[in-house]
Amino acid sequence: MKRNILVGCAFLLALCGCKGDTSAKKSETDETVYEEVTYACRAVDYYNYAQPVPASDPIEDSYFDDVLFAGDSRMGAMYLWGTIPNAQVEYVTSLNLWLIDSMPLDNHSDGRTMYDELSETEKGNIYLLFGINEIRNSEEYFEGWANEQYQSLITMLREKNPNVNIYILSTYHPREISGLPEPQLSEHLTWVNSRLASLADRNYIYFLDLDNGMTDEEGLIREEYVGDGLHFGPTGTHALEDYIKTHVVRRSTYVKEVCE
């Protein structure tokens, strides 16, 4: 009778938790002893990397102490007009991703390149905005651009810091761009952004879809945000800041401990 009660209690304990458990068994002297039973626990990430980052509550300003914004002249608006305290912004006008290791940063006078900055940064959250200066190329070009050059950059960042949070910003739809009229412009943007989304999904990083929140009813970046149809002015920069602040992935929301 006593043994049955002990075994029944051990079974109930096993159902209720994932930590060390005890179960009863007979020793060689026929006395009841206890043996610890352990269960394996692991962290499971339930975030859907195939979808753009969803809206969230605004992040506190201290978050940006650990942020690097890097990109082409569109990102330069954050440097010129941005109001986020302590955020680091690096940009290169007319940056081509294939030349990331040779084109000097705009806000440096020592010849330092974007690749230098990215390979040496210790920031835990990195936002990347590339792609508009290559927009006139073919779909085949973007296949290699994303899967080779952009992928090598992501790989380097992950090897340097496996815990880094990387956000890829979509190439938002400008109101106009020289030398690429509609409908070709929209087609080329689809080529770019579909590959950026795929890049984020397969590397388990975050995709910020700026066309889903900063565009008008025609799908174009809002006219009041850009002075020349492409680059953010002060109003657009502040809107971009607000968008970023309300689209931050909090890992504690999606990563849960599962025990077996």
Summary of the structure (lengths in Angstrom):
residues: 260
radius of gyration: 25.3
end to end distance: 30.0
largest distance: 90.5
contacts: 743
relative contact order: 0.16
helix: 40%
strand: 19%
